[in-house]
């Protein structure tokens, strides 16, 4: 083998290793947020008892292939978040956060969790089933839900539930490393009467910007959300036991 061929082979190996390392870095590089700067206004302060009522229903298919509608959750306390199964960030950024909440409250018959896909054209029930299984979600009380129409989905999330606008990434490199959509990472809490009673951006509080603003911001927000869920569930238990309704 000539020296020139040896050098070419060495450079080829280095290039291949570089590509592999870059792919692995992109896979793990979910730390770079692509959303607008999070709004931390009044974080840690008093949470309004009711933000706004939900007026319109929304339906779709969950990870078990069953047709479901949000109206089925009237009388329950539920959290709802946006996601899409092929997002390279959702599981790390918010999936573990949602799982932590779910694991704490899943034994309550009044608690439910919902994740609505912002990419319903891609997120088939099979893909949603794999995603839910990875997070230990029981379809009985944690739906990964997909509505067949993408525009109707986005309109409902933005107009009815007041999530931030879902934005499609157009730059090919941005899209490849961060997924097709930039979407709201907040977790919304809904009471048994179908009122949105709070919205917590734990991802934003956990970010570098959030930590700089207040190192304890994330802990305070998480405690606030968990306390509010617990408070609402206790109301349900009191009502079910025949106590005074709130």
C-alpha positions as CSV (number, residue, x, y, z in Angstrom):
1,X,0.0,0.0,0.0
2,X,1.4,3.4,-1.0
3,X,1.8,6.3,1.5
4,X,-0.8,8.2,-0.4
5,X,-3.4,5.4,0.0
6,X,-2.5,5.1,3.7
7,X,-3.1,8.8,4.2
8,X,-6.4,8.6,2.3
9,X,-7.5,5.7,4.4
10,X,-6.6,7.5,7.6
11,X,-8.6,10.6,6.6
12,X,-11.5,8.4,5.6
13,X,-11.6,6.7,9.0
14,X,-11.3,10.1,10.7
15,X,-14.1,11.5,8.6
16,X,-16.4,8.5,9.3
17,X,-15.7,8.8,13.1
18,X,-16.4,12.5,12.9
19,X,-19.8,11.9,11.3
20,X,-20.7,9.2,13.8
21,X,-19.7,11.5,16.7
22,X,-21.7,14.4,15.2
23,X,-24.8,12.2,14.8
24,X,-24.4,11.1,18.4
25,X,-23.9,14.6,19.6
26,X,-27.0,15.7,17.8
27,X,-28.9,12.9,19.3
28,X,-27.9,14.0,22.8
29,X,-27.8,17.6,22.0
30,X,-31.4,18.2,23.0
31,X,-30.2,20.8,25.4
32,X,-30.3,23.7,22.9
33,X,-33.8,25.2,23.1
34,X,-35.4,26.3,19.9
35,X,-38.4,28.1,21.4
36,X,-39.0,31.7,22.1
37,X,-37.5,32.8,25.5
38,X,-39.8,31.4,28.2
39,X,-42.0,33.8,30.1
40,X,-41.4,33.7,33.9
41,X,-43.8,36.4,34.9
42,X,-45.1,36.0,38.4
43,X,-43.5,32.5,38.7
44,X,-43.7,31.3,42.3
45,X,-46.5,33.8,43.1
46,X,-50.1,33.1,43.7
47,X,-51.8,31.0,41.0
48,X,-55.2,32.2,39.9
49,X,-57.9,29.7,40.9
50,X,-59.3,29.7,37.4
51,X,-57.6,30.9,34.2
52,X,-60.4,30.2,31.7
53,X,-63.0,27.5,30.9
54,X,-62.7,25.1,28.0
55,X,-65.6,25.6,25.7
56,X,-65.0,23.1,22.8
57,X,-64.4,19.4,22.8
58,X,-61.5,17.7,20.9
59,X,-61.3,14.1,19.8
60,X,-58.8,11.7,18.2
61,X,-57.3,8.3,18.7
62,X,-55.1,7.3,21.5
63,X,-52.0,4.9,21.6
64,X,-54.3,1.9,22.0
65,X,-56.1,2.8,18.8
66,X,-59.3,3.8,20.7
67,X,-61.3,6.8,19.7
68,X,-61.2,9.3,22.7
69,X,-62.5,12.8,23.4
70,X,-61.4,15.3,26.0
71,X,-65.0,15.5,27.2
72,X,-64.6,12.0,28.7
73,X,-62.3,13.7,31.3
74,X,-65.0,15.9,32.8
75,X,-65.1,15.1,36.5
76,X,-61.3,14.3,36.6
77,X,-58.2,16.4,37.2
78,X,-55.9,16.2,34.2
79,X,-52.7,17.6,32.8
80,X,-52.2,18.2,29.1
81,X,-49.1,18.9,27.1
82,X,-48.0,19.0,23.4
83,X,-45.5,16.6,21.9
84,X,-44.7,14.6,18.8
85,X,-43.2,11.2,18.8
86,X,-40.4,11.9,16.4
87,X,-39.3,15.1,18.2
88,X,-35.7,14.5,19.2
89,X,-36.3,16.6,22.3
90,X,-39.8,15.9,23.7
91,X,-38.9,12.8,25.7
92,X,-35.9,14.4,27.4
93,X,-37.2,17.9,27.8
94,X,-40.7,17.1,29.0
95,X,-41.4,13.4,28.9
96,X,-39.6,12.6,32.1
97,X,-41.3,15.6,33.7
98,X,-44.7,14.3,32.8
99,X,-43.7,10.8,33.9
100,X,-42.7,12.1,37.3
101,X,-46.2,13.7,37.7
102,X,-47.9,10.6,36.4
103,X,-46.0,8.3,38.7
104,X,-47.0,10.4,41.7
105,X,-50.7,10.6,40.9
106,X,-51.5,7.6,38.7
107,X,-53.1,5.6,41.5
108,X,-55.8,8.2,41.9
109,X,-58.9,7.3,39.9
110,X,-59.6,11.0,39.4
111,X,-56.2,11.8,37.7
112,X,-55.5,11.7,34.0
113,X,-52.7,12.8,31.7
114,X,-53.0,13.8,28.0
115,X,-50.3,14.4,25.4
116,X,-51.6,15.7,22.0
117,X,-49.5,15.2,19.0
118,X,-48.7,18.4,16.9
119,X,-47.7,16.1,14.1
120,X,-50.7,13.8,13.6
121,X,-49.7,12.9,10.0
122,X,-46.6,11.1,11.3
123,X,-47.8,9.9,14.7
124,X,-49.7,6.8,14.0
125,X,-51.3,4.8,16.9
126,X,-48.4,2.3,16.5
127,X,-45.8,5.0,17.0
128,X,-47.8,6.5,19.9
129,X,-48.0,3.1,21.5
130,X,-44.2,2.7,21.4
131,X,-43.7,6.2,22.8
132,X,-46.2,5.6,25.6
133,X,-44.8,2.2,26.4
134,X,-41.3,3.8,26.8
135,X,-42.7,6.2,29.4
136,X,-44.7,3.5,31.3
137,X,-48.0,5.1,30.4
138,X,-51.2,3.1,30.8
139,X,-53.7,4.0,28.1
140,X,-56.4,3.9,30.7
141,X,-55.1,7.1,32.4
142,X,-52.4,8.6,30.1
143,X,-53.4,9.2,26.5
144,X,-51.0,9.9,23.7
145,X,-53.5,11.3,21.3
146,X,-53.6,12.1,17.6
147,X,-56.3,14.0,15.7
148,X,-56.4,13.3,12.0
149,X,-56.3,16.9,10.9
150,X,-53.1,18.9,11.5
151,X,-54.6,22.4,11.1
152,X,-57.6,21.6,13.4
153,X,-55.1,20.2,16.0
154,X,-53.0,23.4,16.0
155,X,-56.1,25.6,16.0
156,X,-57.5,23.8,19.0
157,X,-54.2,23.9,21.0
158,X,-53.6,27.5,20.2
159,X,-57.2,28.9,20.3
160,X,-58.9,26.8,22.9
161,X,-56.1,25.8,25.2
162,X,-54.0,28.9,24.7
163,X,-50.7,27.1,24.0
164,X,-48.1,29.1,22.0
165,X,-48.3,29.0,18.2
166,X,-47.0,25.8,16.7
167,X,-44.3,26.7,14.2
168,X,-42.9,24.6,11.4
169,X,-39.1,24.7,11.0
170,X,-38.1,25.4,7.4
171,X,-34.4,25.3,7.6
172,X,-33.3,21.7,6.7
173,X,-30.5,21.5,9.3
174,X,-32.6,23.0,12.0
175,X,-35.4,20.6,11.1
176,X,-33.1,17.6,11.1
177,X,-31.6,18.3,14.5
178,X,-34.7,19.7,16.3
179,X,-37.6,18.1,14.6
180,X,-40.3,19.5,12.2
181,X,-42.1,21.6,14.8
182,X,-41.3,24.2,17.4
183,X,-44.1,24.0,20.0
184,X,-45.0,25.0,23.6
185,X,-43.3,22.9,26.3
186,X,-45.6,24.0,29.1
187,X,-47.8,21.7,31.1
188,X,-51.4,22.8,31.6
189,X,-53.7,21.7,34.5
190,X,-57.4,21.3,34.0
191,X,-59.9,20.9,36.9
192,X,-62.9,18.5,37.0
193,X,-65.3,21.3,35.7
194,X,-63.2,21.8,32.6
195,X,-61.4,25.0,33.7
196,X,-57.8,25.6,32.8
197,X,-56.4,26.5,36.2
198,X,-52.7,26.9,35.6
199,X,-49.8,26.5,33.1
200,X,-46.3,25.6,34.2
201,X,-43.2,25.8,31.9
202,X,-41.0,23.5,33.9
203,X,-38.7,23.1,30.8
204,X,-38.1,26.9,30.7
205,X,-37.5,27.0,34.5
206,X,-34.9,24.2,34.1
207,X,-33.1,26.0,31.2
208,X,-30.0,28.0,31.6
209,X,-32.0,31.2,31.4
210,X,-34.4,30.1,34.1
211,X,-31.5,29.0,36.4
212,X,-29.8,32.4,35.9
213,X,-33.0,34.2,36.9
214,X,-33.5,32.1,40.0
215,X,-31.6,28.9,40.8
216,X,-34.6,27.7,42.8
217,X,-37.1,28.6,40.0
218,X,-37.6,25.1,38.8
219,X,-38.0,23.6,42.2
220,X,-40.6,26.2,43.2
221,X,-42.6,25.7,40.0
222,X,-42.6,22.0,40.2
223,X,-43.7,22.1,43.8
224,X,-46.4,24.5,42.9
225,X,-47.7,22.3,40.1
226,X,-47.7,19.1,42.3
227,X,-49.4,20.9,45.1
228,X,-52.1,22.2,42.9
229,X,-52.8,18.8,41.4
230,X,-52.9,17.4,45.0
231,X,-55.3,20.1,46.0
232,X,-57.7,19.5,43.2
233,X,-57.6,15.7,43.7
234,X,-58.4,16.2,47.4
235,X,-61.5,18.2,46.3
236,X,-62.6,15.3,44.2
237,X,-62.1,12.9,47.1
238,X,-64.1,15.1,49.5
239,X,-66.9,15.4,47.0
240,X,-66.9,11.6,46.4
241,X,-67.1,11.0,50.1
242,X,-70.1,13.2,50.4
243,X,-68.4,16.3,51.8
244,X,-69.2,19.9,50.8
245,X,-68.4,20.6,47.2
246,X,-65.8,23.3,46.6
